Amino acid sequence: LKLVDGLEVGYATRRDECCGFGGTYSIWDPSCSGQQGRDKVSDYARNGFKYVTSQDMSCMIHQQTIARKNGLDLKMFYITEILNGDAKP
């Protein structure tokens, strides 16, 4: 990503924490899953991020849904969208 012109790379404060999705985990423990997702997107917002990327599409979908529900102006892009030049802010 550092080789993409015009892209500034930043990191979440707690980038070691899960977004909370995890497939069946989110079904069996939705309150914990949701809180992990809220914590993650809140951290992005606190750090002033507008765009977030990952290599895991399910994480991106989970976080984008939480961001929308909480009125946060964050856009999630799958890493290949950026590398292919398909990510449109």
Secondary structure, 3 states (H helix, E strand, C coil): CCCCCCCCCCCCCCCCCCCCCCCHHHHHCHHHHHHHHHHHHHHHHHCCCCEEEECCHHHHHHHHHHHHHCCCCCEEEEHHHHHCCCCCC
